[in-house]
Amino acid sequence: MTKDLLWRGMLAGILGALLATLFARGFAEPQIDLAIGYEESHSAHDAPSGHAGMAMPHAGTPAEPQEEELVSRDTQKGAGLVTALVLYGAAVGGIFSLVFAYGYGRMGHLGPRSFALMLAALTFALVVLVPAIKYPQTPPAVGKHETVALRTAAYFGMIALSLGAAVVAARIRSALARPGRGFDATLLGLVIYLGLVGLGQFLLPAVNEVPTDFPAVLLWNFRVASIGTQLVLWATIGLAFGLWAERVLQKAKS
């Protein structure tokens, strides 16, 4: 049965990725184009003289060739975007199905569709929303090239912290849960989770590299579109996988 759930989870992830791609093309990619235009206009403005965006070489020094674009912008927001999201969707969908197979039946009397949707919502909160509080998504032209490794490590560290804190809180909640005291145990688990996440966010390095003149509306729209893309992905996984998992479980019982 786990094998049947696994490939259905991967399929749900791919379906979610395709829908998320459509959403990103309509809402996130236009913001990226605007951010790239901002970066190019500032590069042209900062050039001391000569052609826009190109600094004039010193006398007697050969001009350096322009850096060639390895992947065109059309490829990035076309085949590149689809490929990246489909691979990501298949991976997280497969992991989602394994977590579902482990947790189903351990959290009350929820049906497969309700449990899958609840699990998707919880994953979205832990993996997307909580890390975004400390490290919100930023478009091109925001962030220094020399800090990419630090920012990437800090972001994934925030995701790991959120998931780890959730595991600790869930175990404490399970250990303290008693008949008639489930609400108190849940509340204590939530407080422990928030405390661990808050402490981690305080200790992790702060990253604030947004230029002072970067359009605030553009930054806000990009961040909303980024979260919206992830919301479409996880909502689709929760709904589609829940429907397919219900059929698998019903077939296994018959």
PAMI-496013 format. One record per residue (C-alpha): residue number from 1; residue in one letter; x, y, z. Coordinates in steps of 0.05 Angstrom, whole numbers, plus 5000, padded with zeros to 4 digits. Example, Ala and Ser with C-alpha at 12.3 -4.5 7.8 and 13.67 -1.06 7.14 Angstrom:
BEGIN
+-----+--------+------+------+------+
: num : residu :    u :    v :    w :
+-----+--------+------+------+------+
:   1 :      a : 5246 : 4910 : 5156 :
:   2 :      s : 5273 : 4979 : 5143 :
+-----+--------+------+------+------+
# end
This chain:
BEGIN
+-----+--------+------+------+------+
: num : residu :    u :    v :    w :
+-----+--------+------+------+------+
:   1 :      m : 5000 : 5000 : 5000 :
:   2 :      t : 5057 : 5048 : 5015 :
:   3 :      k : 5082 : 5040 : 4944 :
:   4 :      d : 5013 : 5059 : 4917 :
:   5 :      l : 5012 : 5120 : 4962 :
:   6 :      l : 5082 : 5139 : 4942 :
:   7 :      w : 5071 : 5145 : 4868 :
:   8 :      r : 5004 : 5179 : 4879 :
:   9 :      g : 5039 : 5229 : 4923 :
:  10 :      m : 5091 : 5243 : 4869 :
:  11 :      l : 5035 : 5250 : 4818 :
:  12 :      a : 4998 : 5299 : 4863 :
:  13 :      g : 5063 : 5338 : 4871 :
:  14 :      i : 5073 : 5342 : 4796 :
:  15 :      l : 5001 : 5365 : 4786 :
:  16 :      g : 5011 : 5417 : 4840 :
:  17 :      a : 5076 : 5440 : 4807 :
:  18 :      l : 5041 : 5450 : 4740 :
:  19 :      l : 4986 : 5492 : 4771 :
:  20 :      a : 5038 : 5530 : 4812 :
:  21 :      t : 5076 : 5544 : 4748 :
:  22 :      l : 5015 : 5575 : 4717 :
:  23 :      f : 5005 : 5618 : 4778 :
:  24 :      a : 5078 : 5638 : 4779 :
:  25 :      r : 5077 : 5657 : 4706 :
:  26 :      g : 5017 : 5702 : 4717 :
:  27 :      f : 5036 : 5734 : 4783 :
:  28 :      a : 5109 : 5722 : 4804 :
:  29 :      e : 5147 : 5726 : 4738 :
:  30 :      p : 5121 : 5796 : 4720 :
:  31 :      q : 5149 : 5821 : 4787 :
:  32 :      i : 5216 : 5788 : 4771 :
:  33 :      d : 5217 : 5824 : 4703 :
:  34 :      l : 5205 : 5890 : 4738 :
:  35 :      a : 5260 : 5876 : 4788 :
:  36 :      i : 5309 : 5859 : 4732 :
:  37 :      g : 5289 : 5923 : 4697 :
:  38 :      y : 5304 : 5961 : 4762 :
:  39 :      e : 5372 : 5928 : 4767 :
:  40 :      e : 5390 : 5943 : 4695 :
:  41 :      s : 5368 : 6015 : 4700 :
:  42 :      h : 5410 : 6025 : 4762 :
:  43 :      s : 5470 : 5991 : 4729 :
:  44 :      a : 5463 : 6039 : 4671 :
:  45 :      h : 5455 : 6099 : 4718 :
:  46 :      d : 5516 : 6079 : 4759 :
:  47 :      a : 5561 : 6072 : 4697 :
:  48 :      p : 5610 : 6132 : 4697 :
:  49 :      s : 5606 : 6145 : 4622 :
:  50 :      g : 5600 : 6113 : 4554 :
:  51 :      h : 5547 : 6063 : 4536 :
:  52 :      a : 5491 : 6049 : 4585 :
:  53 :      g : 5509 : 5995 : 4634 :
:  54 :      m : 5582 : 5991 : 4611 :
:  55 :      a : 5640 : 6024 : 4647 :
:  56 :      m : 5693 : 6054 : 4601 :
:  57 :      p : 5762 : 6020 : 4608 :
:  58 :      h : 5823 : 6060 : 4629 :
:  59 :      a : 5869 : 6084 : 4574 :
:  60 :      g : 5914 : 6028 : 4550 :
:  61 :      t : 5872 : 5974 : 4582 :
:  62 :      p : 5834 : 5926 : 4537 :
:  63 :      a : 5759 : 5927 : 4547 :
:  64 :      e : 5733 : 5868 : 4585 :
:  65 :      p : 5681 : 5828 : 4547 :
:  66 :      q : 5610 : 5829 : 4573 :
:  67 :      e : 5590 : 5768 : 4613 :
:  68 :      e : 5548 : 5723 : 4570 :
:  69 :      e : 5480 : 5702 : 4595 :
:  70 :      l : 5483 : 5627 : 4607 :
:  71 :      v : 5408 : 5618 : 4609 :
:  72 :      s : 5361 : 5667 : 4574 :
:  73 :      r : 5305 : 5700 : 4612 :
:  74 :      d : 5254 : 5666 : 4567 :
:  75 :      t : 5283 : 5598 : 4584 :
:  76 :      q : 5284 : 5615 : 4659 :
:  77 :      k : 5210 : 5632 : 4662 :
:  78 :      g : 5191 : 5578 : 4612 :
:  79 :      a : 5223 : 5509 : 4609 :
:  80 :      g : 5268 : 5524 : 4668 :
:  81 :      l : 5211 : 5544 : 4714 :
:  82 :      v : 5169 : 5483 : 4695 :
:  83 :      t : 5228 : 5435 : 4703 :
:  84 :      a : 5248 : 5462 : 4771 :
:  85 :      l : 5178 : 5462 : 4799 :
:  86 :      v : 5160 : 5393 : 4772 :
:  87 :      l : 5223 : 5362 : 4803 :
:  88 :      y : 5209 : 5398 : 4868 :
:  89 :      g : 5136 : 5378 : 4867 :
:  90 :      a : 5151 : 5304 : 4854 :
:  91 :      a : 5202 : 5303 : 4911 :
:  92 :      v : 5159 : 5337 : 4963 :
:  93 :      g : 5098 : 5298 : 4940 :
:  94 :      g : 5134 : 5233 : 4951 :
:  95 :      i : 5158 : 5255 : 5020 :
:  96 :      f : 5087 : 5279 : 5036 :
:  97 :      s : 5058 : 5210 : 5019 :
:  98 :      l : 5108 : 5176 : 5065 :
:  99 :      v : 5091 : 5223 : 5123 :
: 100 :      f : 5017 : 5211 : 5109 :
: 101 :      a : 5027 : 5135 : 5110 :
: 102 :      y : 5063 : 5141 : 5178 :
: 103 :      g : 5015 : 5190 : 5210 :
: 104 :      y : 4948 : 5167 : 5184 :
: 105 :      g : 4906 : 5139 : 5241 :
: 106 :      r : 4951 : 5167 : 5295 :
: 107 :      m : 4916 : 5234 : 5301 :
: 108 :      g : 4845 : 5221 : 5320 :
: 109 :      h : 4792 : 5196 : 5273 :
: 110 :      l : 4805 : 5240 : 5213 :
: 111 :      g : 4789 : 5211 : 5145 :
: 112 :      p : 4843 : 5207 : 5091 :
: 113 :      r : 4820 : 5269 : 5055 :
: 114 :      s : 4815 : 5311 : 5118 :
: 115 :      f : 4881 : 5285 : 5144 :
: 116 :      a : 4917 : 5298 : 5078 :
: 117 :      l : 4889 : 5369 : 5074 :
: 118 :      m : 4908 : 5382 : 5147 :
: 119 :      l : 4978 : 5354 : 5135 :
: 120 :      a : 4987 : 5398 : 5073 :
: 121 :      a : 4965 : 5460 : 5111 :
: 122 :      l : 5012 : 5444 : 5168 :
: 123 :      t : 5070 : 5432 : 5120 :
: 124 :      f : 5056 : 5498 : 5085 :
: 125 :      a : 5057 : 5535 : 5152 :
: 126 :      l : 5121 : 5501 : 5177 :
: 127 :      v : 5161 : 5502 : 5112 :
: 128 :      v : 5136 : 5566 : 5078 :
: 129 :      l : 5103 : 5615 : 5126 :
: 130 :      v : 5147 : 5608 : 5188 :
: 131 :      p : 5214 : 5613 : 5152 :
: 132 :      a : 5187 : 5673 : 5112 :
: 133 :      i : 5178 : 5712 : 5176 :
: 134 :      k : 5253 : 5712 : 5186 :
: 135 :      y : 5276 : 5707 : 5113 :
: 136 :      p : 5222 : 5731 : 5065 :
: 137 :      q : 5231 : 5718 : 4991 :
: 138 :      t : 5266 : 5772 : 4952 :
: 139 :      p : 5268 : 5784 : 4876 :
: 140 :      p : 5331 : 5796 : 4834 :
: 141 :      a : 5368 : 5861 : 4849 :
: 142 :      v : 5359 : 5849 : 4924 :
: 143 :      g : 5417 : 5816 : 4959 :
: 144 :      k : 5492 : 5815 : 4949 :
: 145 :      h : 5527 : 5762 : 4909 :
: 146 :      e : 5579 : 5750 : 4963 :
: 147 :      t : 5525 : 5732 : 5015 :
: 148 :      v : 5487 : 5681 : 4973 :
: 149 :      a : 5518 : 5621 : 5010 :
: 150 :      l : 5503 : 5652 : 5078 :
: 151 :      r : 5432 : 5670 : 5060 :
: 152 :      t : 5418 : 5601 : 5031 :
: 153 :      a : 5446 : 5565 : 5091 :
: 154 :      a : 5408 : 5610 : 5139 :
: 155 :      y : 5342 : 5599 : 5102 :
: 156 :      f : 5348 : 5523 : 5101 :
: 157 :      g : 5370 : 5526 : 5173 :
: 158 :      m : 5306 : 5563 : 5189 :
: 159 :      i : 5265 : 5508 : 5154 :
: 160 :      a : 5302 : 5454 : 5193 :
: 161 :      l : 5291 : 5492 : 5258 :
: 162 :      s : 5216 : 5499 : 5243 :
: 163 :      l : 5209 : 5424 : 5228 :
: 164 :      g : 5252 : 5403 : 5287 :
: 165 :      a : 5213 : 5447 : 5335 :
: 166 :      a : 5148 : 5418 : 5308 :
: 167 :      v : 5173 : 5347 : 5322 :
: 168 :      v : 5193 : 5365 : 5393 :
: 169 :      a : 5127 : 5399 : 5406 :
: 170 :      a : 5088 : 5340 : 5377 :
: 171 :      r : 5125 : 5290 : 5421 :
: 172 :      i : 5114 : 5332 : 5484 :
: 173 :      r : 5041 : 5339 : 5466 :
: 174 :      s : 5034 : 5264 : 5457 :
: 175 :      a : 5070 : 5250 : 5523 :
: 176 :      l : 5024 : 5297 : 5562 :
: 177 :      a : 4959 : 5282 : 5527 :
: 178 :      r : 4907 : 5250 : 5573 :
: 179 :      p : 4833 : 5239 : 5567 :
: 180 :      g : 4800 : 5307 : 5575 :
: 181 :      r : 4867 : 5343 : 5574 :
: 182 :      g : 4881 : 5342 : 5500 :
: 183 :      f : 4869 : 5417 : 5492 :
: 184 :      d : 4919 : 5434 : 5547 :
: 185 :      a : 4972 : 5388 : 5517 :
: 186 :      t : 4961 : 5418 : 5448 :
: 187 :      l : 4966 : 5489 : 5476 :
: 188 :      l : 5031 : 5472 : 5512 :
: 189 :      g : 5060 : 5441 : 5449 :
: 190 :      l : 5043 : 5504 : 5410 :
: 191 :      v : 5077 : 5547 : 5463 :
: 192 :      i : 5139 : 5504 : 5460 :
: 193 :      y : 5141 : 5507 : 5384 :
: 194 :      l : 5134 : 5583 : 5384 :
: 195 :      g : 5187 : 5589 : 5438 :
: 196 :      l : 5238 : 5546 : 5400 :
: 197 :      v : 5225 : 5581 : 5334 :
: 198 :      g : 5229 : 5650 : 5367 :
: 199 :      l : 5295 : 5632 : 5399 :
: 200 :      g : 5322 : 5605 : 5334 :
: 201 :      q : 5301 : 5667 : 5295 :
: 202 :      f : 5335 : 5710 : 5347 :
: 203 :      l : 5401 : 5671 : 5342 :
: 204 :      l : 5403 : 5663 : 5266 :
: 205 :      p : 5437 : 5720 : 5228 :
: 206 :      a : 5394 : 5778 : 5204 :
: 207 :      v : 5394 : 5792 : 5130 :
: 208 :      n : 5372 : 5861 : 5106 :
: 209 :      e : 5401 : 5877 : 5038 :
: 210 :      v : 5341 : 5911 : 5006 :
: 211 :      p : 5364 : 5976 : 4972 :
: 212 :      t : 5334 : 6038 : 5004 :
: 213 :      d : 5304 : 6060 : 4938 :
: 214 :      f : 5276 : 5993 : 4917 :
: 215 :      p : 5201 : 5999 : 4903 :
: 216 :      a : 5163 : 5976 : 4964 :
: 217 :      v : 5101 : 5956 : 4924 :
: 218 :      l : 5144 : 5913 : 4878 :
: 219 :      l : 5176 : 5878 : 4937 :
: 220 :      w : 5109 : 5866 : 4970 :
: 221 :      n : 5077 : 5839 : 4906 :
: 222 :      f : 5134 : 5792 : 4894 :
: 223 :      r : 5132 : 5764 : 4965 :
: 224 :      v : 5056 : 5754 : 4961 :
: 225 :      a : 5063 : 5720 : 4893 :
: 226 :      s : 5118 : 5675 : 4919 :
: 227 :      i : 5076 : 5652 : 4979 :
: 228 :      g : 5016 : 5645 : 4932 :
: 229 :      t : 5056 : 5598 : 4887 :
: 230 :      q : 5073 : 5554 : 4946 :
: 231 :      l : 5001 : 5557 : 4970 :
: 232 :      v : 4976 : 5531 : 4903 :
: 233 :      l : 5027 : 5475 : 4905 :
: 234 :      w : 5009 : 5450 : 4975 :
: 235 :      a : 4935 : 5460 : 4968 :
: 236 :      t : 4936 : 5417 : 4905 :
: 237 :      i : 4977 : 5363 : 4939 :
: 238 :      g : 4930 : 5361 : 4998 :
: 239 :      l : 4867 : 5358 : 4957 :
: 240 :      a : 4890 : 5312 : 4901 :
: 241 :      f : 4930 : 5264 : 4944 :
: 242 :      g : 4874 : 5260 : 4995 :
: 243 :      l : 4825 : 5239 : 4941 :
: 244 :      w : 4871 : 5186 : 4913 :
: 245 :      a : 4893 : 5161 : 4981 :
: 246 :      e : 4820 : 5151 : 5001 :
: 247 :      r : 4810 : 5105 : 4942 :
: 248 :      v : 4873 : 5066 : 4958 :
: 249 :      l : 4852 : 5056 : 5031 :
: 250 :      q : 4782 : 5037 : 5012 :
: 251 :      k : 4808 : 4986 : 4963 :
: 252 :      a : 4856 : 4958 : 5016 :
: 253 :      k : 4797 : 4947 : 5064 :
: 254 :      s : 4754 : 4912 : 5013 :
+-----+--------+------+------+------+
# end
